[in-house]
Amino acid sequence: MTQMSYDPNHCTLCPRRCGGDRTQATGRCRMPDRPVVARGALHHWEEPPLSGTRGAGTVFFSGCSLGCVFCQNDSISQGDFGKEISTERLREIFWELIRAGAHNIDLVNPTHYAHVVAQTLEDPLPVPVVWNSGGYDRVETLRALEGKIQIYLPDFKYPDTQGAKTYAGAADYPETAKAAIREMVRQTGPYEMDEAGILQRGVILRHLLLPGRLVQAKEVMDWVAETFPPHTVFFSLMSQYTPWGRAEEFPPLNRRLRKSEIRGAMAYMENLGLDGFTQGEEAAQAEYIPAFDLTGV
């Protein structure tokens, strides 16, 4: 494991490497050095081997260094709602969720708080820790977390430079995400489940199907099939897209998915033989978005 390179006065944790002063919250993520959290609660809507019967212990961090225009969590990722807490309190939240029965500790959007995650996990937890990110992670930062994270849950949002630039202002996203995902798989190896079907180690790679972007979804699936041997990673095809955030400013995104798009993506995944999970069109509901109300914080 490498030492994490973090200077609170000149932050380069994420691929933006903006050099922001986190003591003054001037970075691209707009977040201070200490963690800002919007919710800590059991969550039953992650993939089945994460949610299980008791739920994943989700901790939602505020702020974001990627900033997709359609983000369903935009009230915290871009609106920055949340409460600043100490690293000691964050560790307490982990234990409160574990005592409540959480199968794992699921860190949602932790990229810009990698330094905090490393500190809070100096002493291992009795359940797996999930790094639930947008896939826009620096390999160097991930390497400094090796041994502390048992499960990686990255998105692979954009396989194309144009889509990444238009919808997230991150033209480097495709190659950055590919490198990050390869590093995640290197760290965990092939996925491992316990006797109850709960994931203990491994990578679940998510892709959110977007309107008019079935071709790009297929590109993502092709890359997974070509890059990793069978039964190495899980692939999660998500059909829960609902126009949200600034989607109305981008007409191609300002509609729900068509049934034909969902069926086409699911059929392609099945034909490739990818291990994993799919969502039906019923997932495209606002009820699937958690209430960001400082529960558990």
Secondary structure, DSSP 8 states (H G I E B T S, - for coil): -------TTSB--STT---B-TTTT-STT---SS-EEEEEEEES-S-HHHHTTT-EEEEEE---SS--TT-TTHHHHTS---EE--HHHHHHHHHHHHHTT-SSEEEES-GGGHHHHHHHTSS--SS-EEEEE-S---HHHHHTTTTT-SEEEEB---SSHHHHHHHHS-TTHHHHHHHHHHHHHHHH-S-EE-TTS-EEEEEEEEEE--TT-HHHHHHHHHHHHHHS-TTSSEEEEE------TTGGGSGGGSS---HHHHHHHHHHHHHHT--EEE--GGG-SGGGS---S-TT-
